[in-house]
Amino acid sequence: MAELLNIKEASNWATEYLKKEVSPSNISYLIQYGRVKKIGENGNTQVAVEDLKSYYEKNNQTKEERWKDKLGEDLNWTLSFSEYKESQTTKHVHRLHPYKGKFIPQLVEYFLDDHTDKFKKDVFFKKGNIVLDPFCGSGTTLVQSNELGINAIGVDISAFNTEISNSKVGIYNVKLVSETADAVSKKLKSFLNKRNNIEFENKLLEKLKEFNNNYFPSPEYKYKVRKKEINEKEYGKEKEDDFLKTYNALIEEYSIGLSQDKSESFLDKWFVKVVREEIDFVFNEINQIKDESTKKILSIILSRTIRSCRATTHSDLATLFEPQIQTYYCKKHGKICKPLFSIYSWFNRYSKDTIKRLNQFNSLRTDTSQICLTGDSRNIDIVGELKKVDSNLAKIVKTKKVDGIFSSPPYVGLIDYHEQHAYSYDLFGFERKDNLEIGPLYKGQGKEARESYTKGIADVLNNSKIFLKDNYDIFLVSNDKYNLYPKIAELAGMKIVNQYKRPVLNRVEKDRNAYSEIIFHLKSV
């Protein structure tokens, strides 16, 4: 008969077996996600010793060991920041809005702060310095510079990226933001009271819960899938088809509008009709707000909301394929899931979350200046553009010059930076400049694309040098699989003085394979 242990006993057994601490929550995770079989009911949950032993024999090699086997012994695990929880790598305003391709704040902090260690032997930046990020993205460098008492300037070709970055370092009357968000939410609720999509969605959730509990019991179902006792593809499709009958009946009963009348724009194509109507309602309410800073941060909240409400499957949130306007088998969650039919709960959730994050950042904020400019880093006149928005910072840059750069340039042929926020370009009417992106996905990774990318990054560095001190330090984060950066440095009249190879543990895509990037340290020749 199999030896059975409760969760606490399993924790103690695993700690002794592995010679390292294994907490009860670690055991609960293995049960929840079907790594080991659950025996008994809640309150009397047990696992078999043989199941645990089998799992650990297959997975006992540490992630560091596995990744070094694949990526090389020169992998600097210190720069993995594996000791940080997700809540720390997405702290305060860093999670005001999703952004594909951003680095974690701890990486910026590592190179900008005044500590040294066996890898970082020198201090490169000090309080009161000025840092430039010519590929500002979502503003991580700006935010961390503020925390560290360093002035910072960002530049980005994407108007919406600029909006995200400046919203993070903006100064707000948080009480007014909270009151205004509540007022908009109340108006949306009043708008919804005249409709029936909330009642429909609640009924749908009730039916889904009953169906999923019956046919996809957790964690037993996931365990059987992992053990190949269930053919997930066939079973999932069968149950998806079964539930569609209930779904279609509810759609008819509540007269829910699904497809929009046209599909020319992103907003037309990727949102259920009833959701689009709510988006337009809230957008019009926000446009009537008189305080500009409050209007801007509520616009960011709305943008974050509508991104979460796109009509797509949970597994395709990062890369859209086809609009999903009916219930479906979700491989990510191992059950039948649904599209969203209202933005109300998401707008409320993100409003409260944003206010909490603004308050957290305010407690850390230093009296320094950060601003992101919209422009092409290959030719932008940074001082001239700064004069229009921050004359004091413009004077400092002109007289003292910029101390260095910390940035993550786009990777060749990986992301279309405008397209990832197409919903917001549609809604807010920002001008798109896709043709000026360096190394976009749509240009591929062929020889011509790589050559264009190399010249583009070098042009950015050459233009940046106009505003840099002579003894500058430049740090560029890149997965340089085509070995382009030695040529980029040469074209920019620079030399690579050091390289830090780091593992990237938390990627936004579904790919969880071992992956690394290099932080290139460049100086003048």
C-alpha positions as CSV (number, residue, x, y, z in Angstrom):
1,M,0.0,0.0,0.0
2,A,1.3,3.5,-0.9
3,E,2.7,5.6,1.9
4,L,0.6,8.7,2.2
5,L,1.5,12.1,3.7
6,N,-0.5,15.2,4.5
7,I,0.8,18.5,3.2
8,K,2.8,19.4,6.3
9,E,4.3,15.9,6.4
10,A,5.1,16.0,2.7
11,S,6.9,19.4,3.3
12,N,9.1,17.8,6.0
13,W,9.7,14.7,3.8
14,A,10.7,16.8,0.8
15,T,13.0,19.0,2.9
16,E,14.9,16.0,4.2
17,Y,14.9,14.3,0.7
18,L,16.3,17.4,-1.1
19,K,18.4,18.7,1.7
20,K,16.8,22.1,1.3
21,E,13.7,23.8,2.6
22,V,10.4,22.8,0.9
23,S,7.4,24.7,2.4
24,P,3.8,23.5,2.6
25,S,2.9,26.1,0.0
26,N,5.4,24.4,-2.4
27,I,3.7,21.1,-1.9
28,S,0.2,22.8,-2.4
29,Y,1.5,24.2,-5.7
30,L,2.5,20.8,-7.0
31,I,-1.0,19.5,-6.1
32,Q,-2.8,22.5,-7.6
33,Y,-1.0,22.3,-10.9
34,G,-1.2,18.5,-11.3
35,R,2.5,17.8,-10.7
36,V,1.6,15.2,-8.1
37,K,-1.8,13.5,-7.5
38,K,-4.1,14.7,-4.9
39,I,-5.6,12.0,-2.6
40,G,-8.5,12.8,-0.3
41,E,-10.7,15.9,0.1
42,N,-9.9,19.5,1.2
43,G,-9.0,19.4,4.9
44,N,-7.6,15.9,4.5
45,T,-5.4,16.3,1.4
46,Q,-2.7,13.7,1.0
47,V,0.0,12.8,-1.5
48,A,1.9,9.6,-2.1
49,V,5.6,9.5,-1.3
50,E,6.3,7.7,-4.6
51,D,4.6,10.5,-6.5
52,L,6.8,13.1,-4.8
53,K,10.0,11.0,-5.3
54,S,9.2,10.5,-9.0
55,Y,8.6,14.3,-9.5
56,Y,11.8,15.3,-7.7
57,E,13.9,12.8,-9.5
58,K,12.9,14.4,-12.8
59,N,13.1,18.0,-11.6
60,N,15.7,18.2,-8.9
61,Q,18.3,19.9,-11.0
62,T,18.1,23.6,-10.1
63,K,17.1,26.1,-12.8
64,E,20.5,27.7,-12.6
65,E,22.1,24.3,-13.4
66,R,19.7,23.6,-16.2
67,W,20.1,27.0,-17.8
68,K,23.9,27.0,-17.5
69,D,23.9,23.6,-19.3
70,K,22.1,25.2,-22.2
71,L,23.5,28.8,-22.2
72,G,27.0,28.4,-20.9
73,E,28.9,28.8,-17.6
74,D,29.5,32.5,-18.3
75,L,25.8,33.1,-17.4
76,N,25.8,35.7,-14.6
77,W,23.1,34.3,-12.2
78,T,23.4,37.3,-9.9
79,L,21.7,39.3,-12.7
80,S,18.7,36.9,-12.8
81,F,17.3,38.6,-9.7
82,S,15.7,35.2,-9.0
83,E,15.4,36.1,-5.3
84,Y,12.7,38.7,-6.1
85,K,9.0,37.9,-6.1
86,E,6.9,39.2,-9.0
87,S,5.3,41.8,-6.8
88,Q,8.9,43.3,-6.4
89,T,9.8,43.2,-10.1
90,T,6.5,44.9,-10.9
91,K,6.6,47.3,-7.9
92,H,4.5,50.5,-7.6
93,V,4.1,52.4,-10.9
94,H,6.0,49.8,-13.0
95,R,2.8,47.9,-13.5
96,L,0.5,50.9,-14.4
97,H,0.2,49.5,-17.9
98,P,1.3,46.3,-19.7
99,Y,4.2,46.5,-22.1
100,K,5.8,43.8,-24.1
101,G,9.6,43.7,-24.0
102,K,10.4,45.7,-20.9
103,F,13.2,45.0,-18.4
104,I,12.7,44.6,-14.7
105,P,13.6,47.6,-12.4
106,Q,16.2,45.7,-10.5
107,L,18.3,45.5,-13.6
108,V,18.3,49.3,-14.0
109,E,18.9,49.7,-10.3
110,Y,21.9,47.4,-10.4
111,F,23.8,49.6,-12.9
112,L,22.6,53.0,-11.8
113,D,23.0,52.8,-8.0
114,D,26.2,53.3,-6.0
115,H,26.9,49.7,-4.9
116,T,29.9,47.5,-6.1
117,D,30.4,43.8,-6.1
118,K,32.6,41.1,-7.7
119,F,30.9,41.8,-11.1
120,K,30.2,45.5,-10.9
121,K,33.5,46.9,-9.7
122,D,32.9,50.6,-10.3
123,V,30.1,53.1,-9.6
124,F,29.0,54.6,-12.9
125,F,26.3,57.0,-11.8
126,K,25.7,59.3,-8.8
127,K,22.8,61.3,-7.3
128,G,22.2,64.4,-9.4
129,N,23.6,62.9,-12.6
130,I,21.6,62.8,-15.8
131,V,20.8,59.5,-17.6
132,L,19.4,59.2,-21.1
133,D,17.2,56.3,-22.4
134,P,16.9,56.8,-26.2
135,F,14.5,53.8,-26.4
136,C,12.4,54.7,-23.4
137,G,9.6,52.1,-24.0
138,S,7.4,52.1,-20.8
139,G,9.7,54.3,-18.8
140,T,11.5,51.8,-16.4
141,T,14.7,53.8,-16.5
142,L,12.9,57.0,-15.8
143,V,11.2,55.6,-12.7
144,Q,14.2,54.0,-11.2
145,S,16.3,57.1,-11.9
146,N,13.8,59.1,-9.8
147,E,14.0,56.5,-7.0
148,L,17.8,56.9,-7.0
149,G,17.9,60.7,-7.1
150,I,19.1,60.8,-10.8
151,N,17.6,63.0,-13.5
152,A,16.6,61.2,-16.6
153,I,15.4,61.9,-20.2
154,G,13.7,59.4,-22.4
155,V,13.0,59.4,-26.1
156,D,10.6,57.2,-28.0
157,I,9.2,57.2,-31.5
158,S,5.9,55.9,-30.2
159,A,3.6,58.6,-28.9
160,F,1.8,56.1,-26.7
161,N,5.0,54.8,-25.2
162,T,5.8,58.4,-24.2
163,E,2.3,58.7,-22.7
164,I,2.9,55.5,-20.6
165,S,6.4,56.7,-19.4
166,N,5.3,60.2,-18.5
167,S,2.2,58.8,-16.7
168,K,4.5,56.8,-14.4
169,V,6.7,59.7,-13.3
170,G,3.8,62.3,-13.3
171,I,2.7,64.1,-10.2
172,Y,-0.9,63.8,-9.3
173,N,-3.5,64.9,-6.8
174,V,-4.2,61.3,-5.8
175,K,-7.3,62.2,-3.9
176,L,-8.8,63.9,-7.0
177,V,-7.8,61.0,-9.2
178,S,-9.6,58.6,-6.8
179,E,-12.7,60.7,-6.6
180,T,-12.9,61.2,-10.4
181,A,-12.4,57.5,-11.0
182,D,-15.2,56.7,-8.6
183,A,-17.5,59.3,-10.4
184,V,-16.7,57.8,-13.8
185,S,-17.4,54.3,-12.4
186,K,-20.8,55.3,-11.0
187,K,-21.8,56.8,-14.3
188,L,-20.8,53.6,-16.1
189,K,-22.8,51.6,-13.6
190,S,-25.8,53.8,-14.2
191,F,-25.3,53.3,-18.0
192,L,-25.2,49.5,-17.5
193,N,-28.4,49.5,-15.4
194,K,-30.3,50.2,-18.6
195,R,-28.7,47.2,-20.2
196,N,-28.6,43.4,-19.5
197,N,-25.0,42.3,-20.2
198,I,-24.0,42.3,-16.5
199,E,-26.9,40.0,-15.7
200,F,-26.1,37.9,-18.7
201,E,-22.5,37.6,-17.7
202,N,-23.4,36.6,-14.1
203,K,-25.7,33.9,-15.4
204,L,-23.0,32.7,-17.8
205,L,-20.5,32.5,-15.0
206,E,-22.9,30.5,-12.9
207,K,-23.4,28.0,-15.8
208,L,-19.7,27.8,-16.5
209,K,-18.8,27.1,-12.8
210,E,-21.3,24.2,-12.7
211,F,-20.0,22.8,-16.0
212,N,-16.3,23.2,-15.2
213,N,-16.7,21.6,-11.8
214,N,-18.4,18.6,-13.4
215,Y,-16.1,18.1,-16.4
216,F,-12.8,19.8,-15.4
217,P,-12.4,19.2,-11.6
218,S,-9.2,20.8,-10.2
219,P,-6.6,19.6,-9.7
220,E,-7.6,16.1,-10.8
221,Y,-8.1,17.0,-14.4
222,K,-4.7,18.7,-14.8
223,Y,-3.0,15.7,-13.2
224,K,-4.7,13.3,-15.6
225,V,-3.7,15.5,-18.6
226,R,-0.1,15.6,-17.4
227,K,-0.1,11.8,-17.0
228,K,-1.7,11.5,-20.5
229,E,-4.7,9.7,-19.1
230,I,-6.8,12.3,-20.9
231,N,-6.3,13.4,-24.5
232,E,-6.6,17.1,-23.8
233,K,-7.1,18.2,-27.4
234,E,-10.0,15.8,-28.1
235,Y,-11.6,16.1,-24.7
236,G,-11.4,19.9,-24.6
237,K,-13.0,20.2,-28.1
238,E,-15.8,17.8,-27.2
239,K,-16.7,19.8,-24.0
240,E,-16.3,23.1,-25.8
241,D,-18.9,22.0,-28.3
242,D,-21.2,20.7,-25.5
243,F,-21.2,24.0,-23.6
244,L,-21.7,26.2,-26.8
245,K,-25.4,25.1,-26.7
246,T,-25.9,26.7,-23.3
247,Y,-23.9,29.8,-24.4
248,N,-25.9,30.3,-27.5
249,A,-29.1,29.9,-25.7
250,L,-28.1,32.6,-23.1
251,I,-27.0,35.0,-25.9
252,E,-30.4,34.7,-27.5
253,E,-32.2,35.0,-24.2
254,Y,-30.5,38.2,-23.2
255,S,-30.1,39.6,-26.8
256,I,-26.4,40.2,-26.4
257,G,-24.6,42.0,-29.3
258,L,-21.4,40.2,-30.3
259,S,-19.8,41.2,-33.6
260,Q,-19.7,44.9,-34.5
261,D,-21.1,46.2,-37.7
262,K,-17.7,46.9,-39.2
263,S,-14.2,45.6,-38.6
264,E,-11.9,48.2,-40.2
265,S,-10.1,49.3,-37.0
266,F,-8.6,47.4,-34.1
267,L,-11.4,48.6,-31.8
268,D,-14.0,47.4,-34.4
269,K,-12.4,43.9,-34.7
270,W,-11.2,42.9,-31.3
271,F,-14.0,43.9,-29.0
272,V,-17.4,42.4,-28.4
273,K,-20.1,44.9,-29.4
274,V,-21.4,45.5,-25.9
275,V,-17.8,46.1,-24.6
276,R,-17.1,48.6,-27.4
277,E,-20.2,50.6,-26.3
278,E,-18.9,50.8,-22.7
279,I,-15.4,51.8,-23.9
280,D,-16.9,54.7,-25.9
281,F,-19.0,55.7,-22.9
282,V,-16.1,55.9,-20.5
283,F,-13.8,57.6,-23.1
284,N,-16.4,60.4,-23.5
285,E,-16.6,60.8,-19.7
286,I,-12.8,61.0,-19.3
287,N,-12.7,63.6,-22.1
288,Q,-14.8,65.9,-20.0
289,I,-12.4,65.9,-17.1
290,K,-10.9,69.4,-16.6
291,D,-7.7,68.6,-14.6
292,E,-5.2,67.5,-17.3
293,S,-3.1,65.3,-15.1
294,T,-6.2,63.5,-13.8
295,K,-7.5,63.1,-17.3
296,K,-4.2,61.6,-18.5
297,I,-3.9,59.0,-15.7
298,L,-7.5,57.9,-16.1
299,S,-6.8,57.5,-19.9
300,I,-4.0,55.1,-18.9
301,I,-6.4,53.2,-16.6
302,L,-8.9,53.0,-19.5
303,S,-6.2,51.8,-21.9
304,R,-5.1,49.1,-19.4
305,T,-8.7,48.1,-19.0
306,I,-9.5,47.7,-22.7
307,R,-6.3,45.7,-23.2
308,S,-7.6,43.2,-20.7
309,C,-11.1,43.1,-22.4
310,R,-10.0,42.2,-26.0
311,A,-12.0,39.4,-27.5
312,T,-9.2,36.8,-27.5
313,T,-8.3,33.6,-25.7
314,H,-6.3,33.7,-22.5
315,S,-3.4,31.9,-24.1
316,D,-3.2,34.5,-27.0
317,L,-3.1,37.7,-24.9
318,A,0.4,38.6,-26.0
319,T,0.0,37.6,-29.7
320,L,-3.5,38.0,-31.2
321,F,-4.7,35.5,-33.8
322,E,-8.5,35.6,-34.2
323,P,-11.3,37.4,-32.3
324,Q,-12.9,35.0,-29.8
325,I,-16.6,35.9,-29.3
326,Q,-17.8,32.6,-27.9
327,T,-16.9,30.3,-25.0
328,Y,-13.8,28.0,-25.7
329,Y,-11.6,25.4,-24.1
330,C,-8.7,27.2,-22.5
331,K,-5.5,25.2,-22.4
332,K,-4.0,27.8,-20.1
333,H,-6.6,27.2,-17.3
334,G,-7.7,23.7,-18.2
335,K,-11.4,24.5,-18.4
336,I,-14.0,26.3,-20.5
337,C,-13.5,30.1,-20.5
338,K,-15.3,33.0,-22.0
339,P,-14.7,36.4,-23.6
340,L,-15.5,39.5,-21.5
341,F,-18.9,41.3,-21.8
342,S,-18.2,44.3,-19.7
343,I,-15.3,46.6,-18.7
344,Y,-16.9,47.6,-15.4
345,S,-15.1,45.3,-13.0
346,W,-11.8,45.8,-14.7
347,F,-12.0,49.6,-14.8
348,N,-12.8,49.5,-11.0
349,R,-10.0,47.1,-10.3
350,Y,-7.4,49.0,-12.3
351,S,-8.5,52.4,-10.8
352,K,-7.9,51.1,-7.3
353,D,-4.7,49.4,-8.2
354,T,-3.4,52.6,-9.9
355,I,-4.2,54.8,-6.9
356,K,-2.4,52.3,-4.6
357,R,0.7,52.3,-6.9
358,L,0.8,56.1,-7.2
359,N,0.8,56.4,-3.4
360,Q,3.6,53.8,-3.1
361,F,5.8,55.6,-5.6
362,N,5.1,59.0,-4.0
363,S,6.6,57.6,-0.8
364,L,9.8,56.9,-2.7
365,R,9.9,59.9,-5.0
366,T,12.9,62.2,-5.1
367,D,13.1,65.8,-6.1
368,T,14.6,65.1,-9.5
369,S,13.4,65.6,-13.1
370,Q,12.3,62.9,-15.5
371,I,10.6,63.4,-18.9
372,C,10.0,61.3,-22.0
373,L,10.1,63.1,-25.4
374,T,8.3,61.8,-28.5
375,G,10.8,61.7,-31.3
376,D,13.3,59.8,-33.5
377,S,16.4,59.2,-31.4
378,R,18.5,59.2,-34.6
379,N,18.1,62.9,-35.1
380,I,16.2,64.5,-32.2
381,D,17.5,67.7,-30.7
382,I,17.1,66.8,-27.1
383,V,17.9,70.3,-25.7
384,G,15.6,72.0,-28.2
385,E,12.7,69.6,-27.4
386,L,13.3,69.9,-23.6
387,K,13.0,73.7,-23.8
388,K,9.4,73.2,-24.8
389,V,8.4,71.1,-21.8
390,D,11.1,71.5,-19.1
391,S,13.3,74.6,-19.5
392,N,15.2,74.0,-16.3
393,L,16.2,70.4,-17.3
394,A,17.1,71.8,-20.7
395,K,19.6,74.2,-19.1
396,I,21.1,71.5,-17.0
397,V,21.6,69.2,-20.1
398,K,23.1,72.1,-22.1
399,T,25.6,73.1,-19.4
400,K,26.4,69.8,-17.6
401,K,25.6,67.4,-20.4
402,V,24.3,63.8,-19.9
403,D,26.4,61.4,-17.9
404,G,25.4,58.2,-19.7
405,I,22.8,55.9,-21.2
406,F,20.9,53.0,-19.8
407,S,18.5,51.5,-22.4
408,S,17.2,48.4,-24.0
409,P,17.0,48.9,-27.8
410,P,14.5,47.0,-29.8
411,Y,15.6,43.5,-30.8
412,V,15.8,42.9,-34.5
413,G,12.6,41.5,-36.0
414,L,10.9,40.7,-32.6
415,I,8.2,43.3,-31.8
416,D,6.0,45.8,-33.7
417,Y,6.0,48.5,-31.0
418,H,3.1,50.5,-32.3
419,E,1.0,47.5,-33.1
420,Q,1.1,46.1,-29.6
421,H,-0.9,49.1,-28.4
422,A,-3.1,49.5,-31.5
423,Y,-6.2,49.7,-29.4
424,S,-5.0,52.9,-27.7
425,Y,-3.8,54.4,-31.0
426,D,-7.4,53.9,-32.3
427,L,-9.0,55.2,-29.1
428,F,-6.8,58.3,-28.4
429,G,-6.0,59.2,-32.0
430,F,-2.2,59.3,-31.5
431,E,-0.2,59.5,-34.8
432,R,1.5,56.2,-35.6
433,K,5.0,56.2,-37.0
434,D,5.5,52.4,-37.6
435,N,7.8,53.2,-40.5
436,L,10.3,54.9,-38.2
437,E,10.7,51.9,-35.8
438,I,14.1,50.3,-35.7
439,G,14.1,46.5,-36.2
440,P,10.3,45.9,-36.2
441,L,8.8,42.5,-36.5
442,Y,7.2,43.2,-39.8
443,K,10.7,43.7,-41.4
444,G,11.9,40.3,-40.3
445,Q,15.4,39.2,-39.4
446,G,17.0,38.8,-42.8
447,K,20.3,40.3,-44.0
448,E,18.7,43.6,-45.1
449,A,16.8,43.9,-41.9
450,R,19.9,43.3,-39.8
451,E,21.9,45.8,-41.7
452,S,19.2,48.4,-41.4
453,Y,19.0,47.7,-37.6
454,T,22.8,48.0,-37.2
455,K,22.8,51.4,-38.9
456,G,19.8,52.5,-37.0
457,I,21.2,51.7,-33.5
458,A,24.5,53.3,-34.5
459,D,22.8,56.4,-35.7
460,V,21.0,56.7,-32.3
461,L,24.3,56.4,-30.5
462,N,26.0,59.0,-32.7
463,N,23.2,61.5,-32.2
464,S,23.2,60.8,-28.5
465,K,26.9,61.6,-28.3
466,I,26.1,65.3,-29.0
467,F,24.5,65.5,-25.6
468,L,26.9,63.2,-23.6
469,K,29.9,64.1,-21.5
470,D,33.3,63.0,-22.9
471,N,33.8,60.2,-20.3
472,Y,30.3,58.6,-20.7
473,D,29.1,55.2,-19.7
474,I,26.6,53.5,-22.0
475,F,24.7,50.3,-21.0
476,L,22.6,48.6,-23.7
477,V,20.6,45.5,-23.0
478,S,20.2,43.1,-25.9
479,N,19.8,39.5,-27.0
480,D,22.4,39.9,-29.7
481,K,22.0,36.5,-31.4
482,Y,23.3,37.9,-34.7
483,N,26.4,39.4,-33.1
484,L,25.6,42.9,-34.4
485,Y,26.8,45.0,-31.5
486,P,30.5,44.9,-32.2
487,K,29.7,46.5,-35.6
488,I,27.3,48.9,-34.0
489,A,30.0,50.1,-31.5
490,E,32.5,50.5,-34.4
491,L,30.0,52.6,-36.4
492,A,29.3,54.8,-33.4
493,G,33.0,55.4,-32.6
494,M,32.8,53.4,-29.4
495,K,34.3,50.3,-27.8
496,I,32.7,47.5,-25.8
497,V,34.6,47.4,-22.5
498,N,32.5,44.8,-20.8
499,Q,29.6,42.3,-21.3
500,Y,27.3,41.0,-18.6
501,K,25.4,37.9,-19.7
502,R,22.2,37.4,-17.7
503,P,19.3,34.9,-17.7
504,V,15.8,36.3,-18.3
505,L,13.5,34.3,-16.1
506,N,10.1,36.0,-16.5
507,R,9.2,36.5,-20.1
508,V,5.8,37.7,-21.2
509,E,5.3,35.1,-23.9
510,K,4.4,31.4,-23.4
511,D,8.0,30.3,-24.3
512,R,9.7,29.3,-21.0
513,N,12.9,28.0,-22.6
514,A,16.3,29.0,-21.3
515,Y,16.9,32.5,-22.6
516,S,19.6,35.1,-22.0
517,E,20.5,38.7,-22.9
518,I,23.7,40.7,-22.7
519,I,24.3,44.1,-21.1
520,F,26.9,45.7,-23.3
521,H,29.0,48.4,-21.6
522,L,30.3,50.9,-24.1
523,K,32.7,53.9,-23.8
524,S,34.3,56.3,-26.2
525,V,37.3,55.0,-28.2
